[in-house]
Amino acid sequence: MIGLTLKQLRYFEALARHQHFRRAAEACSISQPALSLQIKELEGMFGAPLVERSTRQIRLTPVGEGLLQKARQILLAVEELDDLVRASKGPLAGRLRLGVIPTVAPYFLPTIITALSRRFPELDLKLREAMTQPLVDDLLDGRLDLAVVALPVSERALTEFALFEEGFLLVRPSKDAGKPVPTAERLQTMRLLLLEEGHCFRDQALSFCQFGANQPRQLMEGSSLSTLVQMVGAGMGVTLIPEMAVGLETRSANVSVSPFPHPRPLRTIGMIWRTTNPLSDQLMQIGAIIRAVGQ
């Protein structure tokens, strides 16, 4: 098709992802009228509407759905061609798009950045913090190069590289510091504070407490580990947090922190990337560097 450009495909993919002209334009760093013009030009080439427009959001037409599938394949192939060129040039340099889950980013990301900056001084890290599923989607669609998440992810198209294990700790009001640490069964009867749905750490905590498909009656939710710890300090219940978060989140809270007896709850932190990524060897090197500083 004469005149079709990669830029137009990127704009269209962003519009399909955000389902809103303004948000898509912001993501592409262009004006909304400029984005609308590019989409209209695409529709002119196809001779059919690609999106159904409304004041709230857009929906793709059947033709638009077909274009989106092909556009993502093309854009991913272009990204991997660029990675192939970079892989052939030796030490990793240039842009590297790294995603990190929220229960790791504030606590371990500075360590990652420092370690990678020393080993790869020409590396330009672009960071994104999000929950696991959006990071997986971005990896599969070529919008990220790698991500640090809790394993396993169990996505066949992604390579998993374990970095380290860490335990969960119990956070209680400070007045409960001398009490015995409750068992998983006992936690089922207590007011438990957990992260909102979508956080893998929430699912891991529920699994340890053996709730299964039934949610606890006394469950309360927070948007971050910091919020949960402050809620505990106010006497609203108890929570679980990963070891790496303890120093930052509990230093100014009126809480006590206790380890669980063995077998204690654990999670595995690791890296994931597309198995087809030409930079796989370099990403494996990055994994080894991060694993060394995480131990």
BELNORPE-V451122 format. One record per residue. RES is the residue in one small letter. PSI is psi in whole degrees, 0 to 359 (* if undefined). Layout:
RES|PSI + RES|PSI
//
This chain:
m|115 + i|133 + g|346 + l|131 + t|158 + l|325 + k|318 + q|320 + l|321 + r|319 + y|317 + f|318 + e|320 + a|320 + l|318 + a|324 + r|317 + h|340 + q|34 + h|129 + f|316 + r|313 + r|322 + a|320 + a|319 + e|319 + a|330 + c|358 + s|41 + i|172 + s|157 + q|317 + p|323 + a|319 + l|315 + s|321 + l|317 + q|321 + i|320 + k|322 + e|320 + l|315 + e|326 + g|320 + m|320 + f|343 + g|25 + a|152 + p|141 + l|335 + v|150 + e|120 + r|139 + s|173 + t|338 + r|312 + q|176 + i|157 + r|144 + l|141 + t|170 + p|321 + v|319 + g|321 + e|318 + g|318 + l|320 + l|316 + q|314 + k|322 + a|318 + r|324 + q|317 + i|314 + l|322 + l|318 + a|321 + v|318 + e|318 + e|330 + l|317 + d|319 + d|325 + l|319 + v|316 + r|321 + a|331 + s|349 + k|5 + g|226 + p|142 + l|130 + a|166 + g|198 + r|135 + l|117 + r|112 + l|126 + g|146 + v|138 + i|154 + p|334 + t|6 + v|320 + a|309 + p|341 + y|327 + f|343 + l|318 + p|323 + t|318 + i|312 + i|315 + t|313 + a|317 + l|326 + s|324 + r|320 + r|324 + f|79 + p|339 + e|6 + l|136 + d|96 + l|129 + k|118 + l|145 + r|127 + e|126 + a|167 + m|168 + t|310 + q|316 + p|325 + l|318 + v|316 + d|318 + d|324 + l|311 + l|329 + d|2 + g|15 + r|350 + l|154 + d|321 + l|166 + a|149 + v|118 + v|179 + a|132 + l|157 + p|156 + v|328 + s|48 + e|119 + r|331 + a|357 + l|142 + t|137 + e|135 + f|108 + a|137 + l|306 + f|166 + e|149 + e|151 + g|164 + f|144 + l|151 + l|132 + v|122 + r|163 + p|147 + s|332 + k|343 + d|10 + a|326 + g|356 + k|156 + p|147 + v|126 + p|149 + t|171 + a|321 + e|321 + r|325 + l|333 + q|336 + t|357 + m|163 + r|108 + l|129 + l|125 + l|164 + l|161 + e|161 + e|144 + g|337 + h|127 + c|331 + f|327 + r|312 + d|322 + q|320 + a|317 + l|322 + s|317 + f|320 + c|358 + q|42 + f|335 + g|221 + a|339 + n|130 + q|148 + p|143 + r|327 + q|20 + l|134 + m|149 + e|151 + g|162 + s|346 + s|163 + l|323 + s|316 + t|316 + l|315 + v|319 + q|324 + m|321 + v|316 + g|333 + a|4 + g|22 + m|354 + g|203 + v|163 + t|170 + l|140 + i|155 + p|154 + e|319 + m|341 + a|349 + v|310 + g|318 + l|319 + e|338 + t|358 + r|333 + s|17 + a|148 + n|69 + v|165 + s|149 + v|131 + s|141 + p|154 + f|150 + p|161 + h|143 + p|117 + r|153 + p|139 + l|160 + r|153 + t|122 + i|134 + g|179 + m|149 + i|147 + w|165 + r|132 + t|331 + t|357 + n|123 + p|343 + l|14 + s|319 + d|318 + q|323 + l|327 + m|322 + q|317 + i|317 + g|318 + a|322 + i|313 + i|321 + r|321 + a|319 + v|343 + g|351 + q|*
//
